[in-house]
Amino acid sequence: MRIFDKIIKFFNKTIRPAAGADDERLLEWLGISGTPKKVLGEVTYFTCLKMLSETLGKMPIKFYQQTERGIEEAGANTAYNLLRTRPNPQMTPTTFWGTVENNRNHYGNAYVWIQREFKRKKYGGDIEIKNLWIMPSSDVTVIVDDKGVFGAAGDVYYWYTDKYSGESYCFPSSDVMHFKTSMSFDGLTGAPVRDILKLTIEGGLESQNFMNNLYKGGLTARAALQYTGDLSPKLEKQLIARLEEYANGANNAGKFIPIPIGMKLEPLNIKLTDSQFFELKKYSALQIAGAFGIKPNQINDYEKSSYANSEMQNISFYIDTELYILKQYEEEINYKLLEPSETAAGKHFKFNENVILRTDAKSQATILTGYVQNGIYTPNEARSFMNKPRMEGGDNLICNGNYIKVADIGKDQEEGGGEGGENFKITKERQKQPI
């Protein structure tokens, strides 16, 4: 729907931007200002974005249905075929979800346009989903129609400007999947972590720049040049530049510095340990990681980590961080991509979180064996979990034949008169049979 002119016309009178309607946002709308990408140079910030995007990208999405027998896999529909194979011609599902998650965390919001088309059939036709396109978050503005100019009062629209073609589009809420961060003050848009921790991230950038300059200078500390007399500013600069040619840089490490007669060069040793540089840098890194919900071991801080508790840290990461993210994604996907009839039939999408909760091979074998032996998984279900083919006769639940119901304990003795009774012998034979 092309209503760019209408939006310009009614903007000041009837439509309000959803959140953050300040001068900086206005400059972004006009294409004058943009989001600086230098923040990605902060290693902890980059590591957090990478961890969250890759975690979501590695989890396949499944399609289930609630039936009388419980939750079962549902037959594929158009949306599911797109989500599991290729959301659009340019992206695989892994790249697609990783990009969405990067936009969500870096900008606070991620937007996916649901491209629909009319499929003509013999008797009428249906509107089906054709592709799912990611709209760069910096090019999208959330608009609330307070006066009901384009529909019902309070409806939400998404104004998108294509930076390549210059064309502008306005999509209704039903055609856009909107994923936001947990830090939202109006429920419509999310706030990016980089804005909330602006000073902390900038401090991390400055510390990283300091270390980079130190390496470029060959780890040479500052020095004071003592001399008698007075030099003009021009000659001072020439003298300093001459000395820096011999003193600075990795190539000059360990070499002699020629000092003119009557001058003395004294290093100003400011040790990083004295200023607790690395302690402060580590503290800032933990603050940034904590804001993202990333555990210390995931940003390569193994001071309080070990192999023994790594599995528990993965579980903690899933419960404390990923569970909220996945729940939000699943709610939005189910609401926007499923037809009302499919929702009423109990169909729903769900990310397979087991891929990030898998243990080592030995523990995994013990768990699956216990599930099969106790009648929780069928052998074929366990084989499918291990990516093995299904075998004939493996769809039946099995368990130890000696198990009986708690309510049936003692009934055989009461009815058969003890261990010598006929009923006791029959019970023994029955217990040997597999269930």
C-alpha positions in Angstrom: 0.0 0.0 0.0 1.6 3.3 -1.2 0.4 6.1 1.1 3.6 8.1 1.5 1.9 11.3 0.5 -1.0 10.8 2.9 1.4 10.3 5.8 3.3 13.5 5.0 0.0 15.4 4.8 -1.5 14.2 8.1 1.7 13.6 10.1 1.6 16.8 12.1 -2.2 16.7 12.8 -3.3 13.1 13.3 -0.4 10.7 13.5 2.2 10.4 16.2 5.5 8.4 16.1 5.4 5.5 18.5 8.5 6.2 20.6 11.6 8.3 20.7 10.2 11.1 18.6 13.2 13.4 19.1 15.4 15.5 16.8 17.8 12.6 16.3 15.1 10.3 15.1 13.8 13.0 12.7 17.3 13.4 11.3 17.3 9.6 10.7 14.0 9.8 8.9 15.4 12.5 6.6 18.5 10.4 5.9 20.8 13.0 7.5 21.9 11.0 10.5 22.6 7.3 10.9 23.7 4.8 13.5 27.4 4.8 13.9 28.9 1.4 13.3 32.0 2.0 15.4 30.1 0.6 18.4 30.6 -2.9 16.8 34.3 -2.5 17.3 33.8 -3.0 21.1 34.7 -6.6 21.4 32.4 -7.5 24.2 29.4 -5.8 22.5 30.2 -7.7 19.2 30.6 -11.0 21.1 27.2 -10.6 22.7 25.5 -9.8 19.4 27.3 -12.8 17.8 26.3 -15.2 20.6 22.6 -14.2 20.5 22.3 -14.2 16.7 24.1 -17.5 16.3 22.1 -19.1 19.1 18.8 -18.3 17.4 20.1 -19.1 14.0 21.1 -22.7 15.0 17.7 -23.6 16.3 15.4 -25.1 13.7 11.7 -24.2 13.8 9.1 -27.0 14.1 5.4 -27.1 13.3 3.2 -28.9 15.8 -0.5 -29.5 16.5 -2.3 -30.1 19.8 -4.4 -33.3 19.3 -6.4 -35.7 21.6 -3.2 -37.8 21.8 -1.1 -34.8 22.8 1.3 -32.7 20.8 2.2 -34.1 17.4 4.0 -32.8 14.3 1.6 -31.1 12.0 1.5 -31.3 8.2 3.5 -28.6 6.5 1.8 -25.4 5.3 3.1 -22.6 3.1 4.6 -20.6 6.0 6.3 -23.7 7.4 7.9 -24.5 4.1 9.3 -21.0 3.9 10.6 -21.1 7.5 12.4 -24.4 7.2 13.8 -24.1 3.7 14.2 -20.5 2.5 12.2 -17.5 3.8 13.2 -15.5 0.7 15.3 -16.2 -2.4 18.3 -14.5 -0.9 18.5 -16.1 2.6 18.6 -19.4 4.3 16.7 -19.9 7.6 20.0 -19.7 9.5 21.0 -16.4 7.9 17.5 -15.1 8.1 17.0 -15.6 11.9 20.6 -14.5 12.7 20.0 -11.2 10.8 16.6 -10.6 12.5 18.2 -11.2 15.9 21.1 -8.8 15.1 18.7 -6.1 14.2 16.6 -6.7 17.3 19.5 -6.4 19.6 21.5 -3.6 17.9 18.5 -1.3 17.1 16.0 -2.5 19.7 13.5 -3.7 17.0 13.5 -6.1 14.1 10.9 -6.0 11.3 9.9 -8.7 8.8 7.5 -7.9 5.9 5.1 -10.8 5.1 4.8 -10.7 1.3 1.4 -12.2 0.4 -0.1 -12.9 -3.0 -3.4 -14.0 -4.4 -3.5 -17.7 -5.6 -6.2 -18.1 -8.2 -7.9 -21.5 -8.1 -10.8 -23.1 -10.0 -13.4 -21.8 -7.6 -12.1 -18.5 -6.2 -8.7 -18.3 -4.7 -6.7 -17.8 -1.5 -4.1 -15.3 -0.3 -0.9 -17.2 0.5 2.5 -16.1 1.9 5.1 -15.8 -0.8 8.2 -14.5 0.9 9.4 -13.1 4.2 11.6 -10.0 3.8 13.7 -8.4 6.6 13.3 -4.6 6.6 16.5 -2.9 8.0 15.5 -1.5 11.3 17.2 1.9 10.6 14.8 2.4 7.7 11.5 1.6 9.5 9.4 4.0 11.6 6.5 2.7 13.7 3.4 4.9 13.4 0.3 4.9 15.5 -2.9 6.2 13.7 -4.6 8.0 16.7 -7.4 9.6 14.6 -8.2 6.6 12.4 -7.2 8.2 9.2 -6.3 5.0 7.4 -8.4 2.6 9.4 -9.5 2.1 13.0 -8.2 4.5 15.6 -5.1 3.3 17.3 -4.0 1.0 14.5 -0.2 0.5 14.1 1.5 1.0 10.7 5.1 0.5 9.6 6.6 3.2 7.3 9.5 1.7 5.4 11.8 3.6 3.0 13.9 1.5 0.6 17.4 3.1 0.7 18.2 1.6 -2.7 15.2 2.7 -4.7 14.1 5.7 -2.6 10.5 4.3 -2.6 8.5 4.5 0.6 5.8 2.0 1.7 3.4 1.8 4.6 2.4 -1.6 5.8 -0.4 -2.5 8.3 0.5 -4.4 11.4 -0.9 -7.7 10.1 1.8 -7.7 7.3 4.8 -7.1 9.6 6.3 -9.3 12.2 7.8 -7.0 14.9 10.3 -8.4 17.3 11.5 -6.1 20.1 13.9 -6.2 23.1 12.6 -6.8 26.6 13.4 -3.2 27.5 10.2 -1.4 26.2 8.5 1.5 27.9 5.4 1.7 25.7 5.0 -1.9 24.5 5.3 -0.8 20.9 9.0 -0.4 20.4 12.1 -1.7 22.2 15.1 0.1 23.4 18.5 -1.0 22.3 21.1 -2.0 24.8 23.7 0.3 23.3 21.6 3.3 24.2 21.0 2.2 27.7 24.7 1.4 28.3 26.0 4.2 26.1 28.7 5.4 28.5 29.8 1.9 29.4 30.2 0.9 25.8 32.0 4.1 24.9 34.3 3.4 27.8 35.0 0.0 26.4 35.8 1.6 23.0 38.2 4.1 24.5 40.0 1.4 26.4 40.3 -0.7 23.3 41.6 2.4 21.3 44.1 3.0 24.0 45.5 -0.5 23.7 45.6 -0.3 19.9 47.6 3.0 20.1 49.9 1.4 22.6 50.6 -1.5 20.3 51.1 0.8 17.4 53.6 2.7 19.4 55.6 -0.4 20.1 54.4 -0.5 23.8 56.6 2.6 24.4 55.5 4.7 27.3 55.5 8.5 27.2 58.7 10.3 27.7 59.9 13.8 28.7 62.7 15.4 26.7 64.9 17.7 28.8 67.1 20.4 27.1 68.5 23.8 27.8 67.4 26.7 25.8 64.2 27.6 23.9 62.9 26.4 20.6 60.1 27.8 18.5 56.9 25.6 18.2 57.9 24.7 14.6 61.3 23.5 15.7 59.8 21.6 18.7 57.5 19.7 16.4 60.3 18.8 14.0 62.4 17.6 16.9 59.6 15.5 18.3 58.8 14.0 14.9 62.5 13.1 14.5 62.7 11.3 17.8 59.4 9.5 17.2 60.8 8.0 14.0 63.4 6.1 16.2 61.3 5.6 19.3 57.8 4.6 18.2 56.5 1.6 16.4 57.0 -2.1 16.6 59.9 -2.0 14.2 61.9 0.2 16.5 61.5 -2.0 19.6 64.9 -2.8 21.1 66.8 -0.2 19.0 68.9 2.7 20.2 67.5 6.2 20.1 69.9 9.0 19.1 69.7 11.9 21.4 71.4 15.3 20.6 74.1 16.6 22.9 72.7 18.4 25.9 69.3 16.7 25.8 68.0 13.9 28.1 65.1 11.6 27.4 63.3 10.3 30.6 60.4 7.7 30.2 57.2 8.4 32.1 56.4 4.9 33.3 52.7 4.6 33.9 52.0 0.9 34.5 48.7 -0.6 33.5 48.7 -2.6 36.7 49.0 0.6 38.8 45.9 2.0 37.2 44.0 -1.3 37.4 43.4 -1.0 33.7 42.6 -4.7 33.1 40.3 -4.9 36.1 38.3 -2.0 34.9 38.2 -3.3 31.4 37.0 -6.7 32.7 34.3 -5.0 34.9 33.0 -3.1 31.9 32.9 -6.2 29.8 30.9 -8.1 32.5 28.4 -5.1 32.7 27.8 -5.2 28.9 27.5 -9.0 28.9 25.1 -8.9 31.8 22.8 -6.4 30.0 22.5 -8.8 27.1 22.0 -11.8 29.4 25.3 -13.4 28.3 27.2 -15.5 30.9 30.8 -14.8 31.7 32.1 -18.0 30.1 30.5 -17.0 26.8 32.7 -13.9 26.6 35.8 -16.0 27.3 35.9 -15.2 31.1 36.7 -18.6 32.6 37.8 -17.3 36.0 34.8 -19.0 37.8 34.0 -21.5 35.1 35.0 -25.1 34.7 34.1 -28.1 32.5 32.0 -29.5 35.4 29.6 -26.5 35.5 29.6 -25.6 31.8 26.4 -27.6 31.2 24.6 -25.8 34.1 25.7 -22.5 32.6 24.1 -23.5 29.3 20.9 -24.3 31.0 21.1 -21.0 33.0 21.6 -19.2 29.7 18.6 -20.9 28.2 16.3 -20.1 31.2 17.5 -16.6 32.0 18.1 -15.3 28.5 16.8 -17.4 25.5 13.5 -18.5 27.0 12.1 -15.0 26.9 13.4 -14.4 23.4 12.1 -17.6 22.0 8.7 -17.1 23.6 8.4 -13.7 22.1 9.4 -14.9 18.6 7.0 -17.9 18.8 4.0 -15.7 19.9 4.6 -13.2 17.0 5.1 -15.9 14.4 2.1 -17.8 15.4 -0.1 -14.7 15.5 1.0 -13.3 12.1 1.7 -16.4 10.0 -1.2 -18.8 11.0 -4.7 -18.6 9.8 -7.5 -18.4 12.4 -8.6 -21.9 11.5 -5.1 -23.2 12.0 -4.8 -21.6 15.4 -8.2 -23.0 16.4 -7.0 -26.4 15.4 -4.2 -26.2 17.9 -1.4 -25.7 15.3 1.7 -23.7 16.4 5.3 -23.0 15.6 8.1 -23.7 18.1 11.8 -23.5 18.0 13.7 -26.6 18.9 15.7 -25.5 21.9 17.2 -29.0 22.4 20.1 -28.1 20.1 21.6 -25.8 22.7 20.9 -28.1 25.6 22.6 -31.3 24.3 25.2 -32.8 26.6 28.2 -34.9 25.8 27.7 -38.3 24.0 27.9 -40.4 27.2 25.3 -38.4 29.1 23.1 -38.2 26.1 23.2 -42.0 25.7 22.3 -42.4 29.3 19.4 -40.1 29.1 17.9 -41.6 26.0 18.3 -45.1 27.3 16.5 -44.2 30.5 13.7 -42.6 28.5 13.3 -45.7 26.3 13.5 -48.3 29.2 10.9 -46.4 31.2 8.4 -46.0 28.5 8.8 -42.3 27.8 10.3 -42.5 24.3 9.8 -45.3 21.8 13.0 -46.7 20.3 12.3 -44.9 17.0 11.8 -41.6 18.7 15.2 -42.0 20.4 16.7 -43.0 17.1 15.2 -39.9 15.4 16.8 -37.7 18.1 20.2 -39.2 17.1 19.4 -38.8 13.4 19.2 -42.5 12.9 16.6 -44.2 10.6 13.4 -45.6 12.0 13.3 -49.4 12.4 10.4 -51.9 12.1 8.8 -52.6 15.4 10.4 -49.6 17.1 7.2 -47.6 17.5 6.0 -49.4 20.7 6.7 -48.3 24.2 8.7 -50.7 26.3 9.5 -50.9 30.0 10.5 -53.3 32.7 7.8 -56.0 33.1 8.2 -56.2 36.9 6.6 -52.8 37.3 3.0 -52.8 38.6 0.6 -50.1 39.7 0.9 -49.0 43.3 -2.8 -49.7 43.8 -2.3 -53.3 42.7 0.4 -54.2 45.2 -0.7 -57.2 47.4 -3.8 -58.0 45.4 -2.3 -61.3 44.0 -1.5 -62.6 47.5 -5.0 -61.7 48.8 -6.8 -63.4 45.9 -4.4 -66.4 45.5 -3.4 -67.1 49.1 0.3 -66.3 49.1 3.2 -67.3 47.0 2.1 -70.9 46.6 -1.2 -70.0 45.0 -2.1 -70.4 41.4 -2.6 -66.7 40.9 1.0 -65.9 42.0 2.3 -68.3 39.3 0.2 -66.6 36.7 1.3 -63.2 37.8 5.0 -64.2 37.5 4.4 -65.4 34.0 2.6 -62.3 33.1 5.4 -60.1 34.4 7.9 -61.7 32.1 5.9 -60.5 29.1 6.9 -57.2 27.5 4.5 -54.4 27.7 
